[in-house]
Amino acid sequence: MKRNSLDSLNPRRWWTLAVLCLSLLVIGLDNTILNVALPTLQRDLDATSSQLQWIVDVYMLVFAGVLLTAGSLGDRFGRKRALTLGLIVFGAGSLGSALATSPDLLIVMRAIMGVGGAFIMPSTLSILVATFPAHERAKAIGIWAGVSGLGIAIGPVAGGWLIERADWAWIFLVNVPIVLGALVAGRWLVPESRDESAPRLDLRGFTLSFAALTTLIWGLIEAPARGWTDGLVLGAFAVALAVGAAFVAWERRAPAPMLDVALFRNPRFTASSAAISLAFFALFGMIFFLTQYMQLVKGYDALDAGIKTLPVAAGLVFAGPSSTKLAERIGLRAVVPLGLVFVAAGMFLISLADASSSYGLIAAALVLLGYGIGTAMAPATDAIMSVLPEAKMSVGSAINDTTRVAGGSLGVAVLGSLLASGYRGDMESAPEVARDSLAGALATGNPQLIAAGQNAFMDAMQTATLVAVGVALAGALVAAVFLPRERRGRVGEVVPA
């Protein structure tokens, strides 16, 4: 049975996977632990709705913008070094976030955390692929995907518990011991690997891609407050489109491109990337407003709201490892669309919720959502990594992660903006404090304003959720049409379906 060279040198590869999963866990936690703290941050830091979105989104925006460059640096200088650097920067940013005294300072610290996360995530997957032989790789990726989902799922619970027992600063401080544990264990258990060809860095590509993402997200977040026809908002969209086109044009002719555009000619790569991106668009957008619904409409405290998101963890943890076996039996083209249909079904159930809905409806929706994400993510990730040369694993992993993070940040920006626009439209005649957010309406203590604000929030949430349903179904359609008819064999080979 064929094994790669690193496998023969690394009999402790499953311990390596444990360290990689620990490193990845802190990323998954941070993606969602913040959400249950949003009402608390809004009150304690006097943050506006726009600032709340930036606190969530700047992390994912910087993460997505730096990922490809971080992957290139990992391939060039060493993937273990990139992982170590990422953990140190992430830990420092977490400490700075905990000490922030204003929304603007917290946004800056979150951006630093995004830089660290951009080095951590692609390093974990590229080291995994370089460490495990083909016949074990799908299983390892399934575990990797399950831990990623577990971090996302338990984040709200951990955040709620920390806010109830301490204060919001601890949702960032909790990262520090995890980072230290990963650094210490990784020193002995994680092998080093790199691309010996040492490709040049594509600084122009990095600048263009980061500028396009930044202006697009800025326009989406600022549009509800400024107006969708505001000159600056329209200008941001125009700049994002032009710079994005310039990025694609440059990458097609660059001597050492950051992103090999030719990869997107492979339907296995492109359809899998699109499916992951659209799934995370729906997931992160949903978590952004669902935690607010539970606290501001249903009246749960932060810990209760976090606990009540746990059903998504059950679906994620179960589906991650089992989905690779399912893909072996019925094929990638069936499994990925099936997962996205489950996502759409879960989102549709959430769209039926109102202020008087029982928790059972939300719990059922979260189980479907978690199972759907877990079912689609692991086989789609394996499909993406299987078409990449081993020397480019960090860049390939970064492309995979960029689709996830860009999808998630767009989900928060687009669905959050739809939520904010719908809410403000219905509350147009209300005082400014109540018009800005539902938290502001609750702070007035006026029963009429509170009732009007909750109704406006629910109407806007239903609209945003139905948009997420459409996005998930679009992802399912893309996967069903464009993924090849093939399945993964038991020893990692691709065979006809």
N, C-alpha and C positions, 0 to 999 in steps of 0.2 A: 504494500500500500504506500503510495507516494506521500512524503511529508516534506514540508519546507525546511530550510536550514535552521531557522530560529527554533522550530519545534524540537529538533534534536538537541539544541543547546539549552532549552528551557523546559525541563520536566515539571516545573512548578507553574505551568501556564494557568491552571485554575485558580491559584493564589494570585497570579497577576490579574486575572479577570476580577477577582474580589476587590483589589485595589482600584482598578479602573471603574468598577461599579460604585465604590465609595466616592471617588472623585466626581463621577457623573451625578450621584445622588444630590450633591450640594447644588448642582445646576437645576435639576428638576424641582427641588425644594424652593429655590429662589424664584422660579417662574410663577409660583402660585401662593407661596406663604404670605406674600405682600397683600393679596387681594382682600383678606378678611380684615386687614388693618386700615383699609382705605377710609372708612368713616372716622376712625380714630385719628388718622393723619389729617383729615380734613378739619377736624375740630382742634387738635393740639397745635398744628402748624398753620392754621388758618389758610389752607390751600383751596384754590378754586378748582372747578371741574376740569379745566384745561391743565392745570398743574398736576392733578391726580393722574390724568392720562399720560403726561410726560414722565411722572415718577415710574409708572409701569412700563411705558413704551421706550424711554431712552435707553434702558438696559438692553432691550431686544434690538433696538435700532443700531446701537453701537456694536452689539454682538454680531448682528447680521453683516454690518459694514466691514468689520475687521476679520471675519471668519476666513475668507479665502486667502488673505495675506498671512494670517496666522498659520493656515495649513501649509502655505508655501514655505514659511520660515521653519515649520516643523520638519518638512521633507528635507530642507537644506541643512539645518543645523542640528537636527536630532529631535525625534518626537517626544522622548522622555524629558529633554530639556524644555521643550515647549509646554509640556504638562506641568512641570515644576514651576516655570515662570507664571503660567496661568493661575495656579493655586496661590502663589504668593501675592499676585496682584489682586486676585479675587478676595483673599483674606483681608488685605489692606483696605480695599474698597468697602467691604462689609463693616469693618471697624469705623471707617469714616462716616458711613451711612448711619450707624448707631449714634454717633456724636453730633449729627446734623441738627441745626437749630432753626432752619428755615426750609421752605419747599425748594427754593433755588439751589441751596447747598446740597440738599438730598438728591436732587436731579443730577448734579455734578458727580457725587459719589456713586450713584447708580450707573453713570456712564463709565466710571473706572471699573466697577464690577463687570460691566459688559465687556470691556477689554480682556479682563482675566478669563471670563467665561468663554470668550472666543478662542483662547488658546487651550482651554481644558477639553471642550467637547470633541473637536476633531482629533485631538491627540488620543483620547480614549478609544475611539473607534478604529483609528489607523493602527494603533499598537495592537489592538485585538486582532485585526485582520492579519497583521504581520506575524503574530505569535501563534495563531491557531492554524492547523492544517485544514485543507478544504473539507474533509469529512466531518470535522467538528465545528466548522465556522458558523453554519446556520444556527446550531444549538447555542453557541456562545452569543451570537447576535440576538437571538431570542431572549436570553437572560439579560443582556445589555438593554434591550428595548423594554423589558419588563421592569427593570430597576429605574429606567428613565421615567416610565409611566408611574411607578410607585412614588417617586419623588414629587411628581406633579400632583398626584392624588392626595398624599398625606400633608402637603404644604399647608392647605387651609386649616387642618386640624392642629398642626404644630403651631401655626400662627395664632389661632384662636386661644389655645392653651397658654401661650406665652403672654398674650395681651391680658388675659384674665388674671394670670398669676404675677405678672411683672408689669412691663409696659412695652410700647411698640419697638423700642430700641433692641429688644432681645430677639426680634425676628431677623435681625442682621447679625447680632453677636453669636447666635447659634451656629452660624457658618464657621466660626473660627476654630473650634475644636475638631470639626470634621475635616477642615483643610489641614490642620496640623497632623491629624491621624493619617491622612492620605500622603502627606509629604514624608513622614517617617517611614511608613510601610513601603512606599514607592521607591525609596532609596535602595532597598534590597530586592524587591520583588518585581520591579518593572524593568524589562530589558530595553536597551537603546537600539534604535534603528533609524536609518536616514536614506535619502536618495543620493547615491554616490555621484550622480551626474551633476549635482549642485546647480540647479537652474537659477537664472537671474531673477531678481524680484521685479514684479510688474507694478511699479509705484504709480504709473499713470492709470492703470486699470483699477487699482485700489482707490485712488482719488475720485475717479469718475463714478465708480459703483457706490461709494459712500455718499457722494454728493447727490446722486439720483435718489437713493433711499431716504436720505435726510429731508430733502425738499418735498418728496411725496408724503412722508409721514407728517411733516410739519403742516402741510396743507390740509390733510385729513383731520388732524387734531384741532387746528385753529378754525376750521370752517364753521362749526356750530356757533361759536361766539362771534366771529367776524361776519358770517354770512357766506353762503356758497358762491355768490357772485361778486364777493369782495375782490378788488384788484390784486391785492397781495396773495390771496388764496389762489386765484386763477393763474397768477404769475408763477406761483410755486409749482402748480401742476404742469404748466408749460415748460418750466425749467427741468422738472423731473423727466418729462418725456424726451426733451432734447438731449439732456445729458445721458439718459438711459440708452438712447439710440447711438450716441457717440461712444459709449462704453462697448456696445455690441460691435460697432464698426472697428474700434481699436483692437478688441480681442481677436477679431477675425484675421488681422494682419500683424499682430504683435509678434516679435521674434520669440518671446518666452511668455505666452499669455497666462494670466492668472486663472482664467476660466477657458477651458478648451471648448469653444462653441460647437465644434464638430461632434462632441458627445451627445448633443441634443438631437442629432440625426438618428440616434439609436432609440427606437420606440420603447425598449425596455427601460432605459435610463430616463427618458423624458416623461413617459406616462407615470412611472413610479415617483419621480420628483414632484410632478403636478399633484398626484394623489396625496402625498404627504403634506405638501404645502396647503392644500385646500382643507385637509382634515384638521390641521393645527389652526388654520384661520377660524374654523368653527369652534374648536375647543377653547382657545384662549379668549376669543370674544365672548363666549358663553360664560366662562368662569369670571370674567371681569364684571359682568352685570348680575350674575346669579348670586354672588356673595352679597352684593348690595341689596338685591331683592330679599334675601333671607333676613338681613339685619334691619333694613329701613322699612320694608313692607310687612314682613311676617313678625318682626320684633324679636328675633333670636339674638342672644348676645354673641360675641365673637367666637367663643368656644363652641357653642351650640351650632352656629353656622358652619364652622369648620368640620365638626363631627358629622353633620348632615350631608357633607359632600363625600363622605367615605365610600358610598356605594360605587363611585366611579373607580376607586382603587380595586375593588373586587373584580370588576370587569377587566381592567388593565392588566392586573397581575396574572389572572387566569389566561387571558387571551394571548399575551406576549409569547411565552414559550410554546403554547399549543398551536399557534398559527403557523409556525414553520412546518410542523407535522401535517397540518391541514393542506398547506401548499404542496407538499410532496404527493398527497393523494389526489387532489382535484385541480391543482395548477394555480399559478400566480394570477392568471386572468380572471379566475373565479373568486379567489380569496380577497384580493384587494377591493374590488367593487362591493363584495358582500360586507366587508368592514365599514365602508363608507355609507352603505344603505342603513346599517345599524346606527351610525352617527346621525344620519338625517332623521331616523325614527326617534331617537332620543331628543333631538332638538325640537321636533314637532310636538312631542309631549310637553316640553317646557313652554312652548307657545300657547298651550291650553291653560296654563296656570293663571290664577288671579289672586287677589288678596285673601280670598276665603278657601283656596285650594288646600287639600290635605297634603302632608309631607309624602304620603305614599306615591303620589303622582311624580314628585321630583325625584324620589328614590329610584323609581322604575326608569325614569328618563336617564339618570346618571349611570345606572347599570348598563343600559343599552349604549350610552355614549362611550363609557370606558371599554366595553367589550369591542365596540366598533373600532376605536382608535388602536387598541392592542392588536386586533386582527389584521388591520391594514398595515401597521407601521413596521413590524419585524420583517415580513416577506418583502415589502417594498424596499426597505433598507438593504436587505440581502441582495435584491435585484440590482440596486444602484451600485453597490460595491463590487458585484461580480463582473461588471463590464470594465473595471478600471485596472490599469497595470499596477503591480505591487509597488513599484518605485514612487507612484503618485498617490499613495493611500491617504496621506494627510490632506492633500488638496481635494481628493475625491470625497473624503469624509467631510471636509469643510463645505463642499457643494451640497451634500446630503443635509448637513446641519443648517446651511443657509436657507434651504427650502423650508425647513421646519420653523426657524426663527423668523424669517421674513413673513411666512404665512401667519404665524402667531402675532407678530407686531402689527401686521395689516388687519388682522381680525380685531385686535383691541382698538386700533385707530378707526377702522370703518364702522364696526358695530357699535363702538363707543360713541362715535360721532352721530350715527343714526339715533342712538338712544338720547344723546344730549339735544340734538335738533328737534326730535319729536317731543321731548319733555318741554323744552323752551317754547315750542309752538303752541302747545296746549296751555302753558302758563304765561302767555304773553301779557295778560292784564294784571298779573300778580306783582307784588313788590319785588325789587331786585334780588333780595336775599333768598326769596322763595323761588324766583325764576331761574337762578343759577343752578340749583341742584335740589334734590329731594331732601338731603341732609339739612339744607338751609330752610326748607319749608317746615321740617320737624322742629328746628331750633326756635321758630317763632312761637310755638305753643298754641297757635291759632287752629282750632279744630277744623274750620272750613278750609283753611290753606293746606293743612295736613292731608285732608281727604282728597282735595283737588290735586295735590302733588302726587299722592300715591296712585290715583287714577291715571294721571298723565304718565307716570313712570311705567305703569303696567301696559298702557297702550303703546308706548315707545318700545318697551321690551319685547312685546309681541311682534312688532314690525321687524326689529333687529333679529329676533330669533328666526322668523320666517325667511329672512335673507340668508341666514346661516344654513337653514335647511336646503335652500336652493344651491348654495355653494357646495355643500357636501354631496348632493345629488349630481352636480356638475362634475365633481371629482370622480364619482362612481362611473359616470358615463365615459369620461376620458380614459379611465383605467380599463373599462370593458371593451372599448373600441380599439385602443392603441397598444395595450399590453399584448405581447406575443402569446400564442397558444402553446405553452410549455409548462413543465413543472420541474421542481428541483428534486434530483434523485437523492438517494440516501447517502451517497458519498460525495455530494456537492456538485455533481454534473447536471447539466441542463439536458432534459430529454423531451421529446414531443409529447404534448398532452393528448 
